[in-house]
């Protein structure tokens, strides 16, 4: 894997970075372990100070960080700034809540004469984070903020096309006051990743990425008897019931599918519309998508970003061709996207039969799959007819009924009258081929701690 910054809009290669040497990897593990021995004893107050400093730096230098995201992976400037802001919010969340979330828990015991039983949460040690390019800061802070707040230390293996963002995040943590070595970016090779996971000083690995990468990393972690969490792909269902407020629903559908260039694991990839309003939705949705303006992500008039790379764009185009060869109808929408740059023409796929393999794919770009459901029960059936289970949404004028439909959808997150979203104070994660484990809030901070039972028992108590 070549670590390089290549502008997705211009295709220009801006900078390359050498792979880490084996010596650098071993030194990073050693330094991270040494840092852990002192960081785990650091007070929550001091850890919170570092988190708040990081949040303050992100907000102060938002333009610098946002520009880096735009240059490296093509993110629109407003979306880049929103990512930086969300990252700052997550740092603040753990600064304010980590100590309470990890407070010792006194357990109820059947016989008080037997003494007290307390469950404490202790950090494990060095962790490895393997993160993707689509949210270069948010994906990292989602694991770094809780785990550093818990007292763990971290090594980062970031995506090969965002090496400057990876280096910037390491510098951010140092500037915030984190001890040297407690967070280290490595331009690691695949073989070095396995070496890191196998090292006895490393106690867990968190990956956000593809199903293929997740399978490999989970296997390596299992072989080494290490804890792992995986956040993989998604094909979120966007369920539209007959009483949905159609104009607002369509606006959310266009946004939910196309933000970040459609390169979001929780974007609304499968539109499932009940028969009564299918034609109305299709007409409005097509018109909404046609208004998107693809172009330079630095241009404030651009509303559709390029994909992260030419290779990513070609992969999506090939998937569209395969879907059509299996019977789907592909309708290209809107003005022609630029000929240069990593663009894909916004495309709506319909007539996707149950034997079409594309029905079960994740299209990581501006491609929408639309399904006509006979009724609400059929909409739920289609929503659950997926190997993924990350997010989803239900649109209806009756929120209470929407919540009842949401309960029937097998996924990690469901939103009523809003596309799946990420917030500092909401958990994130899925089921099925979308992975396992949770990030953010109390669930996230407790993924990589030792839930230690300390029971003080009367010496005369019976066994």
ROKEKOL-347731 format. One record per residue (C-alpha): residue in one letter; x negated, y negated, z. Coordinates in nm, 4 decimals, m for minus. Each point is the difference from the previous one (the first is absolute). Layout:
<nodes>
A	X	Y	Z
...
</nodes>
This chain:
<nodes>
X	0.0000	0.0000	0.0000
X	m0.1438	m0.3370	m0.1028
X	0.0579	m0.2839	0.2451
X	0.0606	m0.3062	m0.2128
X	0.2059	m0.3149	m0.0257
X	0.1702	m0.0237	m0.3389
X	0.2611	m0.2693	m0.0562
X	0.3212	0.1810	m0.1079
X	0.1232	m0.3012	m0.1985
X	m0.3129	m0.0676	m0.2022
X	m0.1662	0.3406	0.0203
X	m0.3257	m0.1726	0.0941
X	m0.2445	0.1937	0.2148
X	m0.0978	m0.2429	0.2756
X	m0.2217	0.1976	0.2358
X	m0.1120	0.3537	0.0780
X	m0.1007	0.1570	0.3300
X	m0.2263	0.2999	0.0599
X	0.1301	0.3105	0.1751
X	m0.0994	0.0409	0.3616
X	m0.3053	0.2125	0.0608
X	0.0220	0.3057	0.2246
X	m0.2240	m0.1792	0.2475
X	0.2399	m0.2972	0.0110
X	0.2935	0.2317	0.0649
X	m0.1726	0.1803	0.2867
X	m0.1110	m0.3321	0.1479
X	0.3538	m0.1377	m0.0224
X	0.1402	0.3008	0.1874
X	m0.2660	m0.0292	0.2678
X	0.0547	m0.3738	0.0435
X	0.3800	0.0394	0.0056
X	m0.0284	0.2666	0.2694
X	m0.2322	m0.2165	0.2081
X	0.2395	m0.2918	m0.0372
X	0.2892	0.2225	0.1085
X	m0.1686	0.0878	0.3289
X	0.0148	m0.3653	0.1033
X	0.3105	m0.1101	m0.1927
X	0.2172	0.2630	0.1695
X	m0.0877	m0.1588	0.3358
X	0.0777	m0.3502	m0.1249
X	0.3082	m0.1565	0.1553
X	0.3243	m0.0373	m0.1915
X	m0.0372	m0.3729	0.0541
X	m0.3314	m0.0061	m0.1869
X	0.1286	0.2245	m0.2789
X	0.3013	m0.2308	m0.0349
X	m0.2307	m0.2987	m0.0286
X	m0.1722	0.1610	m0.2993
X	0.3332	0.0803	m0.1652
X	0.1219	m0.3564	0.0453
X	m0.3243	m0.1356	m0.1390
X	0.0411	0.2168	m0.3083
X	0.3549	m0.1270	m0.0496
X	m0.1151	m0.3591	0.0384
X	m0.2782	0.0432	m0.2578
X	0.2392	0.1568	m0.2509
X	0.2435	m0.2892	0.0336
X	m0.2740	m0.2615	m0.0094
X	m0.1657	0.1423	m0.3117
X	0.3123	0.1327	m0.1696
X	m0.0921	m0.1521	m0.3375
X	m0.3411	0.1679	m0.0015
X	0.1358	0.3422	0.0929
X	0.2975	m0.0280	m0.2353
X	m0.2205	m0.0953	m0.2949
X	m0.2098	0.3088	0.0607
X	0.3091	0.2214	m0.0238
X	0.1071	m0.1670	m0.3234
X	m0.3402	0.0330	m0.1635
X	m0.0594	0.3624	0.1020
X	0.3399	0.1617	m0.0555
X	0.2087	m0.2611	m0.1797
X	0.2431	m0.0908	0.2774
X	0.2096	m0.3133	m0.0532
X	m0.1224	m0.2870	0.2183
X	0.3239	m0.0309	0.2057
X	m0.0013	0.3773	0.0552
X	m0.3666	m0.0098	0.0968
X	0.0655	m0.2729	0.2546
X	0.2956	0.1965	0.1357
X	m0.2249	0.3047	0.0453
X	m0.2554	m0.2054	0.1928
X	0.2774	m0.1434	0.2186
X	0.1423	0.3458	0.0721
X	m0.3470	0.1243	0.0929
X	m0.0364	m0.2869	0.2464
X	0.3400	0.0830	0.1491
X	m0.1080	0.3605	0.0592
X	m0.3138	m0.1116	0.1827
X	0.2135	m0.2251	0.2197
X	0.2515	0.2776	0.0641
X	m0.2632	0.2244	0.1528
X	m0.1671	m0.2855	0.1835
X	0.3342	m0.0600	0.1706
X	0.1194	0.3586	0.0453
X	m0.2850	0.2539	0.0043
X	m0.0446	0.0098	0.3766
X	0.3711	0.0534	0.0643
X	0.0301	0.2589	m0.2761
X	m0.2835	0.2042	0.1524
X	0.0915	m0.0518	0.3656
X	m0.0171	0.3170	0.2138
X	0.3356	0.1750	0.0218
X	0.1109	0.1557	0.3271
X	0.1860	0.3214	m0.0748
X	0.3017	0.1205	0.1952
X	m0.0827	0.3172	0.1941
X	0.2447	0.2581	0.1293
X	m0.1491	0.0097	0.3487
X	m0.1366	m0.3329	0.1330
X	m0.1916	0.1913	0.2637
X	m0.2242	0.1354	m0.2732
X	m0.1461	m0.3472	m0.0607
X	m0.0177	m0.2426	m0.2914
X	m0.0364	0.0738	m0.3712
X	m0.1263	m0.2803	m0.2243
X	m0.0479	0.0004	m0.3767
X	m0.2812	m0.2284	m0.1119
X	m0.1136	m0.0968	m0.3513
X	m0.3741	0.0045	m0.0596
X	m0.1846	m0.0776	m0.3254
X	m0.1535	0.2923	m0.1875
X	m0.3080	m0.1548	m0.1576
X	m0.1125	m0.0731	m0.3556
X	0.2715	0.0163	m0.2673
X	m0.0211	m0.0042	m0.3789
X	0.2464	m0.2096	m0.2028
X	0.0348	0.0722	m0.3730
X	0.2037	m0.2757	m0.1599
X	0.1401	m0.0931	m0.3455
X	m0.0295	m0.3082	m0.2171
X	0.3620	m0.1199	m0.0245
X	m0.0070	m0.1863	0.3334
X	m0.3726	m0.0414	0.0693
X	0.0417	m0.1730	0.3388
X	0.3404	0.1130	0.1242
X	m0.0738	0.3709	m0.0456
X	m0.3192	m0.0353	0.2026
X	0.1410	m0.2144	0.2793
X	0.2940	0.2406	0.0334
X	m0.2387	0.2595	0.1422
X	m0.2829	m0.2221	0.1267
X	0.2008	m0.2332	0.2257
X	0.1710	0.2730	0.2046
X	m0.2983	0.2325	0.0205
X	m0.2521	m0.2676	0.0909
X	0.2496	m0.1300	0.2561
X	0.0217	0.3520	0.1433
X	m0.3781	0.0104	0.0467
X	m0.1014	0.2085	m0.3015
X	m0.2622	m0.1062	m0.2540
X	0.0304	0.0359	m0.3769
X	m0.1742	0.0781	m0.3254
X	0.1664	m0.1202	m0.3213
X	m0.0114	0.1659	m0.3407
X	0.1954	m0.2395	m0.2195
X	0.1088	0.0373	m0.3642
X	m0.2816	m0.0348	m0.2503
X	0.1619	m0.2941	m0.1813
X	0.0264	m0.2293	0.3060
X	m0.3544	0.0067	0.1417
X	m0.0094	m0.3721	0.0754
X	0.3230	0.0196	0.1987
X	m0.1482	0.2895	0.1974
X	m0.3143	m0.1982	0.0803
X	0.2079	m0.3068	0.0866
X	0.2026	0.2015	0.2517
X	m0.3143	0.1223	0.1752
X	m0.1269	m0.3587	0.0206
X	0.3397	m0.1129	0.1288
X	m0.0232	0.2401	0.2937
X	m0.3545	m0.1041	0.0814
X	0.0936	m0.3681	m0.0183
X	0.2936	0.0747	0.2314
X	m0.2407	0.1313	0.2638
X	0.0169	0.3759	m0.0455
X	m0.3276	0.1660	0.1069
X	m0.2453	0.0942	m0.2734
X	0.0795	0.3446	m0.1374
X	0.3527	0.0197	0.1411
X	0.1383	m0.0515	m0.3513
X	m0.2209	0.0911	m0.2943
X	0.0743	m0.0004	m0.3722
X	m0.1716	0.2744	m0.2006
X	m0.0144	0.0363	m0.3780
X	0.0138	0.3743	0.0561
X	0.0016	0.2805	m0.2548
X	0.2426	0.2918	0.0123
X	m0.2626	0.2333	0.1408
X	m0.0855	m0.2549	0.2680
X	0.3657	m0.0213	0.1014
X	m0.0020	0.3702	0.0812
X	m0.3229	m0.0490	0.1937
X	0.1597	m0.2771	0.2052
X	0.3107	0.2035	0.0773
X	m0.2116	0.2970	0.1051
X	m0.2202	m0.1987	0.2378
X	0.0864	0.0852	0.3645
X	m0.0120	m0.3680	0.0954
X	0.2877	m0.0750	m0.2388
X	0.3375	0.0903	0.1511
X	0.2593	m0.0715	m0.2662
X	0.0774	m0.1257	m0.3480
X	0.2818	m0.2184	m0.1320
X	0.0631	m0.0089	m0.3734
X	0.2303	m0.2059	m0.2164
X	m0.0127	0.1117	m0.3604
X	0.1062	0.2572	m0.2548
X	0.1390	0.3457	0.0646
X	m0.3154	0.1521	m0.1460
X	m0.2271	m0.1975	0.2286
X	0.2232	0.0767	0.2967
X	m0.0153	0.3720	m0.0670
X	m0.3805	m0.0059	m0.0136
X	m0.0443	m0.2140	0.3114
X	0.2563	0.1963	0.2030
X	m0.1801	0.3203	m0.0943
X	m0.3374	m0.1386	0.1021
X	0.1401	m0.1344	0.3273
X	0.1710	0.3306	0.0735
X	m0.3193	0.1904	m0.0672
X	m0.1803	m0.2260	0.2459
X	0.2885	0.0214	0.2512
X	0.0536	m0.3758	m0.0142
X	0.3227	m0.1966	0.0269
X	0.1196	m0.1616	m0.3236
X	0.2794	m0.2293	m0.1125
X	0.1057	m0.0366	m0.3639
X	0.2018	m0.2720	m0.1701
X	0.0377	0.1166	m0.3588
X	0.2278	m0.0743	m0.2941
X	0.3613	m0.1003	m0.0051
X	0.2960	m0.0243	m0.2363
X	0.2414	m0.2031	0.2099
X	0.3696	0.0310	m0.0740
X	0.1895	m0.3262	m0.0489
X	0.3597	0.1089	0.0531
X	0.2739	m0.2349	m0.1207
X	0.3532	0.0668	0.1267
X	0.3135	m0.1231	m0.1728
X	0.0609	m0.2873	0.2436
X	m0.3538	m0.1425	m0.0162
X	m0.0367	m0.3761	m0.0520
X	m0.1197	0.0509	m0.3552
X	m0.1785	m0.3266	m0.0759
X	m0.2084	0.0124	0.3178
X	m0.0553	0.3750	m0.0334
X	m0.1371	m0.0398	m0.3520
X	m0.2398	m0.2747	0.1116
X	m0.1318	0.2272	0.2743
X	m0.0286	0.2873	m0.2483
X	m0.2123	m0.2037	m0.2414
X	m0.2216	m0.1206	0.2828
X	m0.0127	0.3353	0.1772
X	m0.1264	0.1743	m0.3110
X	m0.2420	m0.2571	m0.1393
X	m0.1771	m0.1682	0.2919
X	m0.3744	0.0627	m0.0030
X	0.0379	0.1017	m0.3645
X	0.2112	0.2979	0.1053
X	m0.3065	0.1457	0.1725
X	0.1546	0.0604	0.3410
X	0.0591	0.3379	0.1606
X	0.3305	m0.1302	0.1415
X	0.1236	m0.1905	m0.3036
X	0.3492	0.0837	m0.1260
X	m0.0916	0.2501	m0.2708
X	0.3311	0.1890	m0.0319
X	0.3166	m0.2067	m0.0455
X	0.3009	0.2198	0.0833
X	0.3288	m0.1702	m0.0805
X	0.3494	0.1393	0.0490
X	0.1938	0.0361	m0.3228
X	0.2523	m0.2783	0.0700
X	m0.2676	m0.2718	m0.0180
X	m0.2779	0.1681	m0.2009
X	0.0583	m0.1905	m0.3248
X	0.0279	m0.3318	0.1818
X	m0.3226	0.0669	0.1890
X	m0.1874	0.1126	m0.3117
X	0.0983	m0.3125	m0.1900
X	m0.0966	m0.2328	0.2825
X	m0.3177	0.1858	0.0874
X	m0.1183	m0.0005	m0.3602
X	0.0603	m0.3744	m0.0191
X	m0.1881	m0.0538	0.3259
X	m0.3010	0.2031	m0.1058
X	m0.0063	m0.1873	m0.3323
X	m0.0634	m0.3243	0.1901
X	m0.3306	0.1233	0.1419
X	m0.3001	m0.1878	m0.1338
X	m0.3159	0.2098	m0.0398
X	m0.3279	m0.1872	m0.0125
X	m0.2954	m0.1399	0.1904
X	0.0508	0.0795	0.3704
X	m0.1643	m0.3325	0.0864
X	0.2688	m0.1859	m0.1974
X	0.2869	m0.1029	0.2338
X	0.2535	0.0646	m0.2790
X	m0.0966	0.3688	m0.0218
X	0.2470	0.2348	0.1672
X	m0.1316	0.3378	m0.1201
X	m0.3585	0.0907	0.0747
X	m0.2250	0.2266	m0.2054
X	m0.0694	0.3456	0.1318
X	m0.3201	0.0567	0.1920
X	m0.1914	0.1395	m0.2967
X	0.0249	0.0983	m0.3655
X	m0.0148	0.3645	0.1085
X	0.3024	m0.0485	0.2259
X	0.1919	m0.1645	m0.2833
X	m0.0806	0.2813	m0.2411
X	0.1106	0.2596	0.2545
X	0.3413	m0.1667	0.0325
X	0.0410	m0.0257	m0.3769
X	m0.0813	0.3688	m0.0340
X	0.2567	0.0903	0.2652
X	0.2650	m0.1992	m0.1875
X	m0.0814	0.1913	m0.3192
X	0.0273	0.3307	0.1852
X	0.3340	m0.0990	0.1540
X	0.1378	m0.0860	m0.3446
X	m0.1310	0.3238	m0.1504
X	0.2061	0.1835	0.2622
X	0.3193	m0.1824	m0.0929
X	m0.0002	m0.3301	0.1888
X	0.0880	m0.3304	m0.1654
X	m0.2605	m0.2755	0.0439
X	0.1108	m0.3581	m0.0503
X	m0.2682	m0.2666	m0.0038
X	0.1243	m0.3242	0.1499
X	m0.0927	m0.3663	m0.0235
X	m0.2554	m0.1983	m0.1978
X	m0.3127	0.1836	m0.1086
X	m0.2675	0.0231	0.2678
X	m0.3494	m0.1274	m0.0903
X	m0.2039	0.2227	m0.2312
X	m0.3092	m0.0407	0.2149
X	m0.0168	0.0972	0.3634
X	0.1418	0.2980	0.1889
X	0.3666	m0.0613	m0.0835
X	0.2914	0.2382	m0.0509
X	0.3207	m0.1171	m0.1647
X	0.2851	0.0138	0.2569
X	0.1918	0.3155	m0.0853
X	0.3342	0.1456	0.1105
X	0.0370	0.3784	m0.0180
X	0.3511	0.1438	m0.0261
X	0.1488	0.3375	m0.0976
X	m0.2472	0.1794	0.2263
X	0.1367	0.3525	0.0176
X	m0.0512	0.2290	0.2961
X	m0.2427	0.2138	m0.2014
X	m0.2132	m0.3002	m0.0976
X	m0.3186	0.0145	0.2106
X	m0.0238	m0.3807	m0.0061
X	0.2958	m0.0012	0.2383
X	m0.2401	0.1028	0.2765
X	m0.2954	m0.2245	m0.0852
X	m0.1191	m0.3221	0.1528
X	m0.0412	m0.2765	m0.2592
X	m0.2530	m0.2394	0.1516
X	0.0820	m0.2980	m0.2164
X	0.2927	m0.1964	m0.1533
X	0.2082	0.3039	m0.0953
X	0.3514	0.0501	0.1400
X	0.1963	0.3238	0.0042
X	0.3786	m0.0470	m0.0006
X	0.2426	0.2742	0.0985
X	0.3796	m0.0005	m0.0303
X	0.1624	0.1629	0.3061
X	0.3557	0.1337	m0.0131
X	0.0732	m0.1241	0.3513
X	m0.1688	m0.0703	0.3340
X	m0.0593	0.3671	0.0747
X	m0.1650	0.0435	m0.3370
X	m0.2128	m0.3100	0.0633
X	m0.1286	0.1552	0.3222
X	m0.0687	0.3264	m0.1834
X	m0.2061	m0.1779	m0.2649
X	m0.1816	m0.2054	0.2638
X	m0.1033	0.3198	0.1787
X	m0.0957	0.1755	m0.3245
X	m0.3620	m0.1103	0.0256
X	m0.3231	0.1462	0.1332
X	m0.0692	m0.3355	0.1668
X	0.1472	m0.1428	0.3173
X	m0.1533	m0.3367	0.0787
X	0.2558	m0.2833	m0.0145
X	0.3352	m0.0828	m0.1508
X	0.2929	m0.2372	0.0094
X	0.3790	m0.0102	m0.0170
X	0.1975	m0.2982	m0.1273
X	0.3589	m0.0492	0.1097
X	0.2358	m0.2693	0.1300
X	0.0587	0.2174	0.3070
X	m0.3261	0.0182	0.2001
X	0.1460	0.2523	0.2455
X	0.0882	0.2341	m0.2846
X	m0.3396	m0.0687	m0.1536
X	m0.1655	0.1202	0.3189
X	0.2045	0.3195	m0.0156
X	m0.1174	0.0609	m0.3575
X	m0.3573	m0.0825	0.1072
X	0.0151	0.2784	0.2592
X	0.0631	0.2486	m0.2803
X	m0.3102	m0.0981	m0.1985
X	m0.3057	0.2122	0.0834
X	m0.2818	m0.2495	0.0276
X	m0.2168	m0.1738	0.2565
X	0.1585	m0.3443	m0.0358
X	0.3343	m0.1238	m0.1327
X	0.1126	m0.3620	m0.0219
X	0.3576	m0.1134	m0.0490
X	0.0382	m0.2919	m0.2438
X	m0.3751	m0.0495	m0.0394
X	m0.2760	0.1828	m0.1879
X	m0.2455	0.1865	0.2205
X	m0.2244	m0.2568	0.1622
X	m0.3042	m0.0150	0.2230
X	m0.0082	m0.2049	0.3199
X	m0.2435	m0.0171	0.2885
X	0.2652	0.1195	0.2462
X	0.1466	0.2903	m0.2022
X	m0.1420	0.3558	m0.0287
X	m0.1225	0.1240	m0.3362
X	m0.0207	0.3559	m0.1317
X	0.1826	0.2815	m0.1737
X	0.0698	0.3695	m0.0374
X	m0.0401	0.2655	m0.2682
X	m0.2520	m0.0799	m0.2724
X	m0.0211	m0.3517	0.1402
X	m0.2184	0.1257	0.2833
X	0.0189	0.0141	0.3780
X	m0.0706	m0.2154	0.2994
X	0.1005	m0.3604	0.0641
X	m0.1764	m0.3321	m0.0057
X	0.0795	m0.3248	0.1830
X	0.1840	m0.0691	0.3280
X	m0.0306	0.2494	0.2872
X	0.0132	0.3047	m0.2265
X	m0.3065	m0.1167	m0.1901
X	m0.2184	m0.0903	0.2938
X	0.0658	0.3404	0.1594
X	m0.0989	0.2079	m0.3056
X	m0.3677	0.0142	0.0961
X	m0.0052	0.0002	0.3786
X	m0.0354	0.2792	0.2514
X	0.3302	0.0312	0.1829
X	m0.1615	0.1165	0.3224
X	0.1997	0.1391	0.2881
X	m0.1334	m0.0790	0.3455
X	0.1959	0.1802	0.2692
X	m0.0818	m0.0473	0.3665
X	0.1359	0.3074	0.1810
X	0.0309	0.0782	0.3703
X	m0.2574	0.2637	0.0768
X	0.2650	0.2028	0.1811
X	0.2468	m0.0085	m0.2900
X	0.0921	0.3433	m0.1433
X	m0.1366	0.1003	m0.3403
</nodes>
